[in-house]
Amino acid sequence: MKITRIAVTHHDIPLDPVFYPTWDGRPRPRFGATIVRVETDAGITGFGSGDTMPGFAGHEDLFLGRDPRDIDRHYSVIHNLSFHYGKHWPLDLALWDIIGKAAGKPVWRLLGGMESRLRAYASLGQRRDCIETVEAVGRRIEEGFQAVKLRFYREDWREEVRTVEAVRRAHGDRIALMVDCNQAWRMPWDTAPSRSAADALAIIKALEPLDLTWIEEPVFRGDYEGLKRLRRDGRIPIAGGELTREPHEAAFMVDHGCYDVLQADAALAGGISGLAPIARHCRERGVTFTPHTWGNGVMLAAALHLTAGTGGAPYIEFACDPPYFGIEARDFMLTKPIRTNASGLLHLDDSPGLGFEIDEARLSATRIG
C-alpha cells in the first residue's frame, strides 16, 4: 500500500449565537476546521485535523509513494516539519486512521487498550456571569455529565472564586468540578502577563474548601518552578500542558514534577505516535494523562483512541457548551456527531481506524480554501 495523495482543505461554519470564549476576549462568529486527507492506492483514505498546516505545501513528496504504515519513519519527518514550520500533527492522525482501517481494527485496540469506555467532563467555554454559570452547570447535570470544567476570565480572581462557590452551593456533590485559569498561554494580541505563582497559590487556597478535581494552567507554561511550588504548597492537583508543542517537553514536565495531570493534545503536539509513549510514561510516574480536546470531532476522536489505547483516564475533556458551541457545530464535518450517553460516558466501538465517517457534502459546502 502506497500514499498517492495528501490534501489539506479549510472549512468554516457560522455560530449563532456568537461565541465569546473565555480565553480570547474577542467574539467568534464562525468556527473553522482544517481537514487533512491522505489517500492510498489501496482505496483507503485517512483523515486528520488540528492546526492549519502552515508550511506543509511543497513537502508532500516526503510521503508520496511510501507505505502509510511506516509510522515511525513518518513520525520523524512530521516532527522535523513541525519544528521548522507549523504543527503538522494532523497528518499523524490521518496515518493512524489508515493503519486502523487497513488492519480492520480501531486505533485504540492497536495501541493495546482493553477498556473502551471513558467518562467525559463537560468543558465550558462561554463567558458568563455567576447566575448563568450555575444554570449552565445544572443543564450539564441534567444531560448526564458527572463532571464540569469552569473557566476563569475576569481580572479579579475573587469574582471567579465566588462563582465556583455558587456552583458548589447550588449543585453540591452531584458534580465533580475542575477550574481552568487560562494562564499558560495568550492569544497573539494579548500582552497581559500571566499570574504569579504567589497569586496562583492564593487562588488555590481560596478554592481548596470546594473539593476541586484539579486546577488547570494556573501560571505561565514555562514557570516550571512555580508549578512545582503549587503542587508542593497547595492541596488541589495541578493540570496543564495542553498546547505544549514538543513531546520531549511534555515528558520533561512530568519528570520535573510540574503536573499531577498532563493534558498534551495529540492534534497539536506529537500526534498519536508521539503522545502514546508519553501517556504510558505518565502512568509509570503516577501522573494522570488526559489530553486537551477542545477543537472538532476529528481531533476529539483521535484523543479518545489515544486515551483508551494507553490506559484510560478518570475523565476526558468534552467540549460542550450549547447554544454557543454545541456538539453539532463542533462535529460539523462528521456524518454522526460524537455524543455521550445518559451517564456522561463515551463508548468507543470496534469500527476500524479512528471510527468516524466524514460528511463529504458538508465539507464541500463549507470549504473556504
N, C-alpha and C positions, 0 to 999 in steps of 0.2 A: 504494500500500500504506500502511495506517494502523495505528498501535498501538491496540489495542482494550482491552487489559487488562494490568496488571502485578501479579503475585502474589509475595509473599515468604513462604516457609514454612521451618520449622525442624525438624530431624531429628536423631536420635542413635541410636547402637548401643552395646551393651556391649563392653568389651575384656577378653578373657580369654586370657592373664593380664593383670593390671592393668599399665598403662604408667606408668613413673616417668621422666618426661622430665628431661633434664639442665638445662634452662633454667627449670624450675618448682620442683622440690623436693617438690611435693605429688603424691600418686598420682592418676592419671586412670583411673577405672574405665569411663569412657564416652568416645566420640568423637562430636562433633557437627558438623553442616554446615547452613548456610543456603543455600537454593536460591532464586534469582531467576528468575522465568518471565515472559517478555514475549510476549504473543500479538498476532497481527495479523489483519486482515480478509482476508488472502490465505491463511490457514490455515498460515502459517509461525510456529513458536514458537522463540524463542531462550532459552538458559539460561546463567546465570552463577552464581558462588558466591564467597564470601570472607568479609567481615565480616558481622555480624548485621543491618546496615542500620538502626541506631537513628536515629530522626528522619525516616525516609523516609515513613512513613504520613502521608497527607494531602497529599503533593506529587505524587501520580500524575498530577494534571491538567496538570502541566508537560510531560508527554509524550503523554498520550492524544490521539488524533486526528491525530498527526503522523507523518510518514514516518520509519520507523526508520533509513533510510539517510542521513538528515541528521545524520551523526555529528559533524561539527564543532559544530553547534548543541547537540546533546545533551551532548557533552563539556563544553562551557562550563557548562551547567546542573548537570551532575553535579559538576563542580569546585566550583561555588558551594555546592551542598548539602553536599559533603564538608568544606568549610571550616566551615560553620555547625553541622553535626550529626555524623554518623558517617562512616565510609568507604564511600561508595556506589558504588565502582568495579565491583562485580559487575554492575551494570546496563550498564556499558560493554561488558563481556564478552558479555552476552546480546545486545546490539545487534549486535556483530560476528558473533555466531553467526547472526543473522538475515541480515545483509548477505551472508555467505558462502553461506548456503542459497539466498537469492534469486538470487544470481549463478551458482549451481551450481558454486562453486569453494571450495576450502579457504582459510581465512583466511591461511595462510602464503603462498599464491600471490598473494592480493590485496595483500599487503604487499610483494611483489616478491622473495620468496625463490626461490632456484634449487636449493638443496640441502636435501633433506627428512630427512636422517639426522643425529641428534645423539647424541653419546657421553654416557651418563649416569654420574654418580658416585653410589654408594650413600650416602645420608645417614643415619647412625645417630643415634638419639635417646635410647635407654635408658641409665640409669645402670648401669654395670658395673664390676667390678674388672678388674685388669690381665689376668689369665688369660682371663676371659670375653671381654674386648675382642679379644684375639688370636684367639680361636676364632671370634668373630663376623666378623672381617675375613676369616678363612680361608673361611668359608661364602660370603661375598660373592664371593670369588675363584672358588670352585667354580661359582658361578652365572653367571660370565662377566664380572663387573664389572672394569673396568680401573682404577677409582679409588674410594676410600672416604673419607668425611669423618668424623673423630672429633670428639668434643665434650668440652671441659673443664667440670668442675663442682666439683671439690674445692677447698677453701680454699687448700691448699698446692699451688701450680702445679708444684712439683718432682715430686710424685707423678704428675701428668699427663704430664710430660716422660718419666718412666720408662716410662709405658705406651706412648707413641709409640715410644720406643727398643725396647721389647719387640716391638711390631708390626713394626717395620722389621727387627729381627733374625730374627723368625720367617718373614717373607714376602719379605724382600729387595726387589729392584726389580721384582717381579712386579706390584706395585700402586702407583699414584700415591696420595699421601696429602695430605689437607687437614686443618686443625685449626680448629675454631670455639671461640673463647674465651668466647663468651656475655657480653660486657661492654658491649655497646652500649645495652641497654635492660633493664628489670626488670619482673617481674610486679607488679601493683598493691600487693601486700602486702610486697614485698621492698625493704627500705630500705638494703641493703648498698651501699656506694659501689663504683663501677667501679674497676678498677685504674688506676694512674697510667701515664703514658707511659714513665716510667723503669722501672717493674716490667714493663711490656709489652715493652720493649726487652730486658730481661734474659731474658725467656721466649724471645724471638726468637733471641737469641744462643745460648741453650741448644739450640734446635731447628734451627739452621742446618746442622749436620752431617747432618741426617736427610733432606735433599732433599725439602722440602715444596713442593707446588704453590702453596699460599697459606696464610696465616693470617688468620682471619676475626674481625671485631669484637673487636680486642684492647683497645680503650679505649671510653669513653663516646662515643656517636654524635655529640655536639656538640663534641668535642675536636678541632677541625679542625687546629690547630697540632700537637697530639700525633700525629695520623695522618700529617701531613707529615713529622714528625721520624722516625717509624718507617720510612717509605719511604726517607728520606734515609740513616738510620744503620744500617738492617738490610738483610739480603740475602734476605728472604722477601717475596714480593708480598703486599700488604695488600688484603683484600677486605672489603666491607661495604655498608651502606646498605639492608639488606633491608626494614626497616619504615619507611623514610623516607616521610612522609605526602604531601609535596608534590613534584611533578615538578621544579619550579624549584630546589628544594633539592638534588635529585639532580644536576641539571646543574651547580649551584654547586660541589658536592663534586668533580665531575670536573674542572672548570676550576681549582679551588683546589689541585688536586694531592693530594687526600686518599686516593685509592684507585687501585690497579692493576686491581682487579676490582670493578665495580659490580653489586650484587645486588638492585636495586629490584624489588618484587613488583607485578605487573600487577593482581592481585586486591585489593591493599591500598593502592596508591599511584600512581594515574594511569591504570589500565586499559591496554588496548592502544593507545588513542588517544593517551594522554599519554606512554607509555614508548617507543613506536616511534621518535619523533624523538630521544629521549634515547639509545636504543640506537645510532642512526646517528651521533649526536654523539660517543658513546664511541669508535666506530670511527675517526672523524676525529682524535680526540685520543690514539689509541693505548692506550685503556683497554678491557679486556675487559668485555663486558656479558653476564652470565649470571644470570637472575633467581632470587631465592628462590622455592621452590615448595612448601615444607612446608605441607601442607593436604590437600585432597581431589582426586579425579580431574578435576573440572571446572576447578579452579584450575591443576592441572598441565597440562591440555590447552591452556589459554589461554597459559601460559608457553611451551610448546613451539612453538605457532604464532607467537607474538611473536618468539621467538629465531630460529627457522628463517627467518622472514619478513624479518628485518633483518640477516642475515649469518651466523648461526650462532655457536657458541662452542666452545672446546676441550672443555668439559664442562658439563652442566646437572644441577642437583640432582634426585635421585630418592629421595623418602622411602621407605625400605625397611629395616625393622628387625624382621623377624619373630622370635619369635612375638608380640612386644609391640605392634608396629604394622606389620602386613603389608599387602600390596597389596590383598587382598580387603576389609579393613576401610577402608583409605584411599579406595577407589573403590566403596563400597557402593551409591552412587546410580547407578552406571552398569551397563548390561547386560553390558559387556565391560570388565574392568579394563585399564588401560594397563600394558603389560609391555615389558621389554627383551628383545632376542634373546640368543642364546648368547654373543655377543661384547660384551654390555653396551651395545648400540646401541638407540636409539629411532627408529622409522621412521614418518613422517607420510605418509599416503596422500592420495588426491585426493577423499576424502569431503568434501562441502560443509560450510561453517561450521567449527565447532571440532572436528568429526569424531567426536563421541561420541553415544551414544544413552542417554537417561535411562531407568532402570528404574522405571516408574510404580508398579508393585506394591510394590516395596521402599520407595519414598518414602511411599506410603500407610501401609505397615506400621510405618514408623519415625517418623512425624510426631509432633512434640510441641508444635507451635504454628503 
